Amino acid sequence: MRRILLFVLTNLAIMLVLGIVYSLLVGSGILGPWADATSLGGLLVWAAVFGLGGSFISLALSRWMALRSTGGRIIETPLNADESWLKSTVERLARQAGIATPDVAIYDAPEPNAFATGARRDHALVAVSTGLLQSMNRDQVEAVLGHELTHVSNGDMVTLTLIQGVLNTFVFFLSRVVAEIVGRAMARDDRDGGGISTIAYFVTSMIAQILFGILASLIVMAFSRWREFRADAGGARLAGRTKMISALQRLQAAHAEAALPKQLQAFGIAGGGGFTRLFMSHPPLDERIAALQRLQA
């Protein structure tokens, strides 16, 4: 949950900043007249540059953002038996998955949670909350770690980045096309030498970029939900199907006991459906458990 949420929010923020920079560069003439919506070919090229660039900047920042936002501490030298077990378990599962051992971090939070992030498979980060270690037994934690390491071995963050980059390109492109249409419409009644139409173009492009960006995020969330089923299957292969099912059931029970279930549901930790499902980065836990139960033992 946290991995996807941070990536999407960081991407939206970066794209908004890049959009402002682009508009200023076009307005100043630095990029040339062909760089605006009057030249669709030129606009598409710049949209791809900014769109893919923004997505890969988000990926590059993902590890730093994750540690900064959670206050996570990378376990260099284990301070207790739990940290020692955690580090050795990640090393063992990483060998099984055929990847380099990620850095292991722990952060203080009451809710049971874990995430994996990083720009490369050989320089990833796996982090778990203190709430996860306190609420689950070691078999269940092992399954959760297997799930997260599967995200790393499958290259989910890089694949997500490429998808986000393509979507960013179209968001950037379409928002400028819409802004150009509005700007030209305003120019018909513009009597101050282009000031009103210029402002209309800038404001419209920013608003359209935000709206299209939110719609693009729904596609990213749908992709994330699909990858969660694959990560569950991978966790079952690495740690055992029974352990993976047990971990999801424990997470489901923890959610039922939580004080803020609505907030957790909004991020797809468990439950939910209908319109709310579109904004979930994870499928409902009962669907994930059922999918694992259908797997052959």
Contacts in CASP RR format, 6 or more apart in sequence:
PFRMAT RR
TARGET T0000
AUTHOR 0000-0000-0000
METHOD contacts of the structure
MODEL  1
MRRILLFVLTNLAIMLVLGIVYSLLVGSGILGPWADATSLGGLLVWAAVF
GLGGSFISLALSRWMALRSTGGRIIETPLNADESWLKSTVERLARQAGIA
TPDVAIYDAPEPNAFATGARRDHALVAVSTGLLQSMNRDQVEAVLGHELT
HVSNGDMVTLTLIQGVLNTFVFFLSRVVAEIVGRAMARDDRDGGGISTIA
YFVTSMIAQILFGILASLIVMAFSRWREFRADAGGARLAGRTKMISALQR
LQAAHAEAALPKQLQAFGIAGGGGFTRLFMSHPPLDERIAALQRLQA
1 113 0 8 1.000
1 115 0 8 1.000
1 267 0 8 1.000
1 268 0 8 1.000
1 269 0 8 1.000
1 281 0 8 1.000
1 282 0 8 1.000
2 66 0 8 1.000
2 69 0 8 1.000
2 70 0 8 1.000
2 113 0 8 1.000
2 115 0 8 1.000
3 62 0 8 1.000
3 66 0 8 1.000
3 115 0 8 1.000
3 116 0 8 1.000
3 117 0 8 1.000
3 151 0 8 1.000
3 157 0 8 1.000
4 160 0 8 1.000
4 220 0 8 1.000
4 221 0 8 1.000
4 224 0 8 1.000
4 281 0 8 1.000
5 267 0 8 1.000
5 281 0 8 1.000
6 62 0 8 1.000
6 65 0 8 1.000
6 66 0 8 1.000
6 69 0 8 1.000
6 117 0 8 1.000
7 58 0 8 1.000
7 59 0 8 1.000
7 62 0 8 1.000
7 117 0 8 1.000
7 157 0 8 1.000
7 160 0 8 1.000
7 164 0 8 1.000
8 164 0 8 1.000
8 217 0 8 1.000
8 220 0 8 1.000
8 221 0 8 1.000
10 58 0 8 1.000
10 61 0 8 1.000
10 62 0 8 1.000
10 65 0 8 1.000
11 54 0 8 1.000
11 55 0 8 1.000
11 58 0 8 1.000
11 164 0 8 1.000
11 168 0 8 1.000
12 210 0 8 1.000
12 213 0 8 1.000
12 214 0 8 1.000
12 217 0 8 1.000
14 54 0 8 1.000
14 57 0 8 1.000
14 58 0 8 1.000
15 50 0 8 1.000
15 51 0 8 1.000
15 54 0 8 1.000
15 168 0 8 1.000
15 171 0 8 1.000
15 172 0 8 1.000
15 209 0 8 1.000
15 213 0 8 1.000
16 206 0 8 1.000
16 209 0 8 1.000
16 210 0 8 1.000
18 50 0 8 1.000
18 51 0 8 1.000
18 53 0 8 1.000
18 54 0 8 1.000
18 172 0 8 1.000
19 50 0 8 1.000
19 172 0 8 1.000
19 205 0 8 1.000
19 206 0 8 1.000
19 209 0 8 1.000
20 206 0 8 1.000
22 31 0 8 1.000
22 46 0 8 1.000
22 50 0 8 1.000
22 172 0 8 1.000
23 201 0 8 1.000
23 202 0 8 1.000
23 205 0 8 1.000
23 206 0 8 1.000
25 31 0 8 1.000
25 35 0 8 1.000
26 32 0 8 1.000
26 35 0 8 1.000
26 36 0 8 1.000
27 198 0 8 1.000
31 46 0 8 1.000
33 39 0 8 1.000
34 42 0 8 1.000
35 42 0 8 1.000
35 43 0 8 1.000
35 46 0 8 1.000
36 43 0 8 1.000
36 176 0 8 1.000
36 180 0 8 1.000
37 43 0 8 1.000
37 176 0 8 1.000
37 177 0 8 1.000
37 179 0 8 1.000
37 180 0 8 1.000
38 180 0 8 1.000
40 177 0 8 1.000
43 173 0 8 1.000
43 176 0 8 1.000
43 177 0 8 1.000
44 169 0 8 1.000
44 173 0 8 1.000
46 172 0 8 1.000
47 168 0 8 1.000
47 169 0 8 1.000
47 170 0 8 1.000
47 172 0 8 1.000
47 173 0 8 1.000
47 176 0 8 1.000
48 169 0 8 1.000
50 168 0 8 1.000
50 172 0 8 1.000
51 165 0 8 1.000
51 168 0 8 1.000
51 169 0 8 1.000
51 171 0 8 1.000
51 172 0 8 1.000
52 165 0 8 1.000
52 166 0 8 1.000
52 168 0 8 1.000
52 169 0 8 1.000
53 165 0 8 1.000
53 168 0 8 1.000
54 165 0 8 1.000
54 168 0 8 1.000
55 161 0 8 1.000
55 162 0 8 1.000
55 164 0 8 1.000
55 165 0 8 1.000
55 168 0 8 1.000
56 161 0 8 1.000
56 165 0 8 1.000
58 161 0 8 1.000
58 164 0 8 1.000
59 118 0 8 1.000
59 119 0 8 1.000
59 157 0 8 1.000
59 158 0 8 1.000
59 161 0 8 1.000
60 119 0 8 1.000
62 117 0 8 1.000
62 118 0 8 1.000
62 119 0 8 1.000
62 157 0 8 1.000
63 117 0 8 1.000
63 118 0 8 1.000
63 119 0 8 1.000
63 123 0 8 1.000
63 125 0 8 1.000
66 115 0 8 1.000
66 117 0 8 1.000
66 125 0 8 1.000
66 127 0 8 1.000
67 74 0 8 1.000
67 105 0 8 1.000
67 125 0 8 1.000
67 127 0 8 1.000
70 105 0 8 1.000
70 107 0 8 1.000
70 109 0 8 1.000
70 127 0 8 1.000
70 129 0 8 1.000
71 107 0 8 1.000
71 108 0 8 1.000
72 105 0 8 1.000
72 106 0 8 1.000
72 107 0 8 1.000
72 108 0 8 1.000
72 127 0 8 1.000
73 105 0 8 1.000
73 106 0 8 1.000
73 107 0 8 1.000
74 103 0 8 1.000
74 104 0 8 1.000
74 105 0 8 1.000
74 125 0 8 1.000
75 83 0 8 1.000
75 86 0 8 1.000
75 87 0 8 1.000
75 103 0 8 1.000
75 104 0 8 1.000
75 105 0 8 1.000
75 106 0 8 1.000
78 84 0 8 1.000
78 86 0 8 1.000
78 87 0 8 1.000
82 133 0 8 1.000
83 106 0 8 1.000
85 138 0 8 1.000
86 104 0 8 1.000
86 106 0 8 1.000
86 128 0 8 1.000
86 133 0 8 1.000
86 141 0 8 1.000
86 145 0 8 1.000
87 104 0 8 1.000
89 138 0 8 1.000
89 141 0 8 1.000
89 142 0 8 1.000
89 145 0 8 1.000
90 101 0 8 1.000
90 102 0 8 1.000
90 104 0 8 1.000
90 126 0 8 1.000
90 145 0 8 1.000
90 149 0 8 1.000
91 101 0 8 1.000
93 142 0 8 1.000
93 145 0 8 1.000
93 146 0 8 1.000
93 149 0 8 1.000
93 238 0 8 1.000
93 239 0 8 1.000
94 100 0 8 1.000
94 101 0 8 1.000
94 102 0 8 1.000
94 149 0 8 1.000
95 101 0 8 1.000
96 238 0 8 1.000
97 146 0 8 1.000
97 149 0 8 1.000
97 150 0 8 1.000
97 152 0 8 1.000
97 153 0 8 1.000
97 238 0 8 1.000
98 153 0 8 1.000
99 121 0 8 1.000
99 122 0 8 1.000
99 124 0 8 1.000
99 149 0 8 1.000
99 152 0 8 1.000
99 153 0 8 1.000
100 121 0 8 1.000
100 122 0 8 1.000
100 123 0 8 1.000
100 124 0 8 1.000
102 116 0 8 1.000
102 123 0 8 1.000
102 124 0 8 1.000
102 125 0 8 1.000
102 126 0 8 1.000
102 149 0 8 1.000
102 152 0 8 1.000
103 124 0 8 1.000
103 125 0 8 1.000
103 126 0 8 1.000
104 125 0 8 1.000
104 126 0 8 1.000
104 127 0 8 1.000
104 128 0 8 1.000
105 125 0 8 1.000
105 126 0 8 1.000
105 127 0 8 1.000
105 128 0 8 1.000
106 127 0 8 1.000
106 128 0 8 1.000
106 129 0 8 1.000
106 130 0 8 1.000
106 133 0 8 1.000
107 127 0 8 1.000
107 128 0 8 1.000
107 129 0 8 1.000
107 130 0 8 1.000
108 129 0 8 1.000
108 130 0 8 1.000
109 129 0 8 1.000
109 130 0 8 1.000
109 131 0 8 1.000
110 129 0 8 1.000
110 130 0 8 1.000
110 131 0 8 1.000
111 129 0 8 1.000
111 131 0 8 1.000
111 254 0 8 1.000
111 258 0 8 1.000
111 264 0 8 1.000
112 129 0 8 1.000
112 131 0 8 1.000
112 132 0 8 1.000
112 135 0 8 1.000
112 136 0 8 1.000
112 250 0 8 1.000
112 251 0 8 1.000
112 254 0 8 1.000
113 128 0 8 1.000
113 129 0 8 1.000
113 131 0 8 1.000
113 132 0 8 1.000
114 126 0 8 1.000
114 127 0 8 1.000
114 128 0 8 1.000
114 129 0 8 1.000
114 132 0 8 1.000
114 144 0 8 1.000
114 145 0 8 1.000
114 147 0 8 1.000
114 148 0 8 1.000
115 126 0 8 1.000
115 127 0 8 1.000
115 148 0 8 1.000
116 124 0 8 1.000
116 125 0 8 1.000
116 126 0 8 1.000
116 127 0 8 1.000
116 148 0 8 1.000
116 149 0 8 1.000
116 151 0 8 1.000
116 152 0 8 1.000
116 157 0 8 1.000
117 124 0 8 1.000
117 125 0 8 1.000
117 157 0 8 1.000
118 124 0 8 1.000
118 125 0 8 1.000
118 152 0 8 1.000
118 157 0 8 1.000
119 157 0 8 1.000
119 158 0 8 1.000
120 158 0 8 1.000
121 152 0 8 1.000
121 153 0 8 1.000
121 155 0 8 1.000
124 152 0 8 1.000
126 145 0 8 1.000
126 148 0 8 1.000
126 149 0 8 1.000
126 152 0 8 1.000
128 141 0 8 1.000
128 144 0 8 1.000
128 145 0 8 1.000
132 141 0 8 1.000
132 144 0 8 1.000
133 141 0 8 1.000
135 250 0 8 1.000
135 254 0 8 1.000
136 144 0 8 1.000
136 247 0 8 1.000
136 250 0 8 1.000
139 239 0 8 1.000
139 243 0 8 1.000
139 246 0 8 1.000
139 247 0 8 1.000
140 243 0 8 1.000
140 246 0 8 1.000
140 247 0 8 1.000
140 250 0 8 1.000
141 247 0 8 1.000
142 239 0 8 1.000
142 243 0 8 1.000
143 235 0 8 1.000
143 236 0 8 1.000
143 239 0 8 1.000
143 240 0 8 1.000
143 243 0 8 1.000
143 244 0 8 1.000
143 246 0 8 1.000
143 247 0 8 1.000
144 247 0 8 1.000
145 239 0 8 1.000
146 234 0 8 1.000
146 235 0 8 1.000
146 238 0 8 1.000
146 239 0 8 1.000
147 231 0 8 1.000
147 232 0 8 1.000
147 234 0 8 1.000
147 235 0 8 1.000
147 244 0 8 1.000
147 247 0 8 1.000
148 231 0 8 1.000
149 235 0 8 1.000
149 238 0 8 1.000
150 230 0 8 1.000
150 231 0 8 1.000
150 233 0 8 1.000
150 234 0 8 1.000
150 235 0 8 1.000
150 237 0 8 1.000
150 238 0 8 1.000
151 157 0 8 1.000
151 227 0 8 1.000
151 231 0 8 1.000
154 227 0 8 1.000
154 230 0 8 1.000
154 231 0 8 1.000
156 227 0 8 1.000
156 231 0 8 1.000
159 227 0 8 1.000
160 220 0 8 1.000
160 223 0 8 1.000
160 224 0 8 1.000
160 227 0 8 1.000
163 219 0 8 1.000
163 220 0 8 1.000
163 223 0 8 1.000
164 216 0 8 1.000
164 220 0 8 1.000
167 213 0 8 1.000
167 216 0 8 1.000
167 219 0 8 1.000
167 220 0 8 1.000
168 216 0 8 1.000
170 212 0 8 1.000
170 216 0 8 1.000
171 209 0 8 1.000
171 212 0 8 1.000
171 213 0 8 1.000
171 216 0 8 1.000
172 209 0 8 1.000
174 208 0 8 1.000
174 212 0 8 1.000
175 204 0 8 1.000
175 205 0 8 1.000
175 206 0 8 1.000
175 208 0 8 1.000
175 209 0 8 1.000
175 212 0 8 1.000
176 205 0 8 1.000
178 204 0 8 1.000
178 205 0 8 1.000
178 208 0 8 1.000
179 200 0 8 1.000
179 201 0 8 1.000
179 202 0 8 1.000
179 204 0 8 1.000
179 205 0 8 1.000
179 208 0 8 1.000
180 201 0 8 1.000
182 200 0 8 1.000
182 201 0 8 1.000
182 204 0 8 1.000
183 197 0 8 1.000
183 200 0 8 1.000
183 201 0 8 1.000
183 204 0 8 1.000
184 197 0 8 1.000
186 196 0 8 1.000
186 197 0 8 1.000
186 200 0 8 1.000
186 201 0 8 1.000
187 194 0 8 1.000
187 196 0 8 1.000
187 197 0 8 1.000
189 196 0 8 1.000
190 196 0 8 1.000
190 197 0 8 1.000
218 278 0 8 1.000
218 279 0 8 1.000
221 278 0 8 1.000
221 279 0 8 1.000
221 280 0 8 1.000
221 281 0 8 1.000
222 278 0 8 1.000
224 281 0 8 1.000
224 282 0 8 1.000
225 280 0 8 1.000
225 281 0 8 1.000
225 282 0 8 1.000
225 283 0 8 1.000
228 281 0 8 1.000
228 282 0 8 1.000
228 283 0 8 1.000
228 288 0 8 1.000
229 283 0 8 1.000
229 288 0 8 1.000
229 291 0 8 1.000
232 244 0 8 1.000
232 248 0 8 1.000
232 288 0 8 1.000
232 291 0 8 1.000
232 292 0 8 1.000
233 291 0 8 1.000
233 292 0 8 1.000
233 295 0 8 1.000
235 244 0 8 1.000
236 243 0 8 1.000
236 244 0 8 1.000
236 245 0 8 1.000
236 292 0 8 1.000
236 295 0 8 1.000
241 292 0 8 1.000
241 295 0 8 1.000
241 297 0 8 1.000
244 292 0 8 1.000
245 289 0 8 1.000
245 292 0 8 1.000
245 293 0 8 1.000
248 285 0 8 1.000
248 288 0 8 1.000
248 289 0 8 1.000
248 292 0 8 1.000
249 289 0 8 1.000
251 269 0 8 1.000
251 270 0 8 1.000
251 285 0 8 1.000
252 270 0 8 1.000
252 285 0 8 1.000
252 286 0 8 1.000
252 289 0 8 1.000
255 261 0 8 1.000
255 264 0 8 1.000
255 265 0 8 1.000
255 269 0 8 1.000
255 270 0 8 1.000
255 271 0 8 1.000
255 285 0 8 1.000
256 270 0 8 1.000
258 264 0 8 1.000
264 270 0 8 1.000
265 271 0 8 1.000
265 272 0 8 1.000
265 276 0 8 1.000
266 276 0 8 1.000
266 279 0 8 1.000
266 280 0 8 1.000
267 280 0 8 1.000
267 281 0 8 1.000
267 282 0 8 1.000
268 280 0 8 1.000
268 281 0 8 1.000
268 282 0 8 1.000
268 283 0 8 1.000
268 284 0 8 1.000
269 282 0 8 1.000
269 285 0 8 1.000
270 284 0 8 1.000
270 285 0 8 1.000
270 286 0 8 1.000
271 284 0 8 1.000
271 285 0 8 1.000
271 286 0 8 1.000
272 280 0 8 1.000
272 284 0 8 1.000
273 280 0 8 1.000
273 284 0 8 1.000
277 284 0 8 1.000
282 288 0 8 1.000
END
